[in-house]
Amino acid sequence: MFEDELALFDKSINEFGEKFRNSLIGNPSQVLGVRDAFRDSIRALSEKLSLKLKEEERMVEMFLDYQNQLCKQNKLIQEKKDNLLKMVDEVKGKKQELEVLIANIKDLKEEYSRKKETISTANKANEDKLKRLQKSADMYRDCLGLEIRKVPGDKLQFIFTSIDPKNPESPYMFSLSLNEARDYEVSDCSPHLECLAEFQEKVRKTNNFSAFLANVRKAFIATVYN
């Protein structure tokens, strides 16, 4: 727009110059009229150009303000974009953590299932073992007159009867426990047996508990006949 006004101004100057040359020979009053007309034309054009310049400055200010607002909006959009990317990364991280957690839970379930099966098998084996022990205990009680009791101090008390033919109900007993080394420890023997320490040492070496009980019973019988 400013260039159009300059072109118009140049055209006006040229037209004025042409008129001035054509009327240069005329009378002085005519020359003065042309001069005044030129001044008025210049003044009007200057005022018009001044208004155009002010309008152009206002438009430049508006453009700069718009550009500033646009920069702020772009910065805000970029910040939101960065935050969104960060949230996406966090969601991806949480998803990976969730997948790892699900895998761990699956492994724990499988391990629990295996342990449960192992425990179930062990419990069944223990039940079978307890049944055999109970059967052995019944046999010992019926055939050998042996009763086993649990007493304070984490001990088992072994009570023999049918030792003395004259007094079959008379008890002959000793207590058995495990020491810190997990070895058999015999105590509270009644009546006292001198050979009990030897039997204890032998059962620790052989772990033949049936032979140990048989030897102790024979020793109790020996005390009766001696």
Stockholm file with secondary structure:
# STOCKHOLM 1.0

chainA/1-226         MFEDELALFDKSINEFGEKFRNSLIGNPSQVLGVRDAFRDSIRALSEKLSLKLKEEERMVEMFLDYQNQLCKQNKLIQEKKDNLLKMVDEVKGKKQELEVLIANIKDLKEEYSRKKETISTANKANEDKLKRLQKSADMYRDCLGLEIRKVPGDKLQFIFTSIDPKNPESPYMFSLSLNEARDYEVSDCSPHLECLAEFQEKVRKTNNFSAFLANVRKAFIATVYN
#=GR chainA/1-226 SS CHHHHHHHHHHHHHHHHHHHHHTTTSCHHHHHHHHHHHHHHHHHHHHHHHHHHHHHHHHHHHHHHHHHHHHHHHHHHHHHHHHHHHHHHHHHHHHHHHHHHHHHHHHHHHHHHHHHHHHHHHHHHHHHHHHHHHHHHHHIIIIICEEEEEETTTEEEEEECSCBTTBTTCCEEEEEEECTTSCEEEEEEESCCTTHHHHHHHHHHHCCHHHHHHHHHHHHHHHHHC
#=GC SS_cons         CHHHHHHHHHHHHHHHHHHHHHTTTSCHHHHHHHHHHHHHHHHHHHHHHHHHHHHHHHHHHHHHHHHHHHHHHHHHHHHHHHHHHHHHHHHHHHHHHHHHHHHHHHHHHHHHHHHHHHHHHHHHHHHHHHHHHHHHHHHIIIIICEEEEEETTTEEEEEECSCBTTBTTCCEEEEEEECTTSCEEEEEEESCCTTHHHHHHHHHHHCCHHHHHHHHHHHHHHHHHC
//
